[in-house]
Amino acid sequence: MDPVLWFVWVALLAVVVGGTATVVDTVLKHRRRVAEIRADVARRDVHDRLDAVDARIERLERASDAAPR
């Protein structure tokens, strides 16, 4: 194989491998970020539900205190 052709082949292979590594890295970062966002949303959902339960408990306690005995 001609040395120039060999060099072009190796350079092309390096570009393809480097590009593939960059794409894989970007995809993994994106997936990691999506997982972080989903965890944050789930955490907020849990806090919202706990706040709703606390509010309901407070309403029930107030209604219980206000009820005639």
C-alpha positions in Angstrom: 0.0 0.0 0.0 1.2 3.4 -0.9 2.5 5.4 2.2 0.3 8.4 1.4 -2.7 6.3 1.0 -1.8 4.5 4.3 -1.5 7.9 6.0 -4.9 9.1 4.6 -6.5 5.8 5.7 -5.1 6.1 9.3 -6.1 9.8 9.5 -9.6 9.0 8.3 -9.9 6.1 10.8 -8.7 8.5 13.6 -11.3 11.0 12.6 -14.1 8.4 12.6 -13.0 7.0 15.9 -12.6 10.4 17.5 -16.0 11.5 16.1 -17.7 8.3 17.4 -16.1 8.9 20.8 -17.4 12.4 20.9 -20.9 11.3 19.9 -20.9 8.6 22.5 -19.7 11.0 25.1 -22.4 13.5 24.2 -25.1 10.8 24.3 -23.9 9.6 27.7 -23.9 13.2 29.1 -27.4 13.7 27.7 -28.7 10.5 29.3 -27.1 11.4 32.6 -28.7 14.9 32.5 -32.1 13.3 31.6 -31.8 11.0 34.6 -30.9 13.9 36.9 -34.0 15.8 35.6 -36.2 12.8 36.1 -34.9 12.3 39.6 -35.5 16.0 40.4 -39.0 15.9 39.0 -39.7 12.7 41.1 -38.3 14.4 44.2 -40.5 17.5 43.6 -43.5 15.2 43.1 -42.9 13.5 46.4 -42.5 16.9 48.2 -45.7 18.1 46.6 -47.6 15.0 47.7 -46.2 15.4 51.2 -47.2 19.0 51.3 -50.7 18.0 50.2 -50.9 15.4 53.0 -49.7 17.9 55.5 -52.3 20.4 54.4 -55.1 17.8 54.6 -53.9 16.8 58.1 -54.0 20.5 59.2 -57.5 20.9 57.7 -58.7 17.8 59.5 -57.1 18.9 62.8 -58.8 22.4 62.5 -62.1 20.8 61.7 -61.7 18.5 64.6 -60.9 21.4 66.9 -63.8 23.4 65.6 -66.4 20.6 65.9 -68.7 20.8 68.9 -68.1 18.2 71.6 
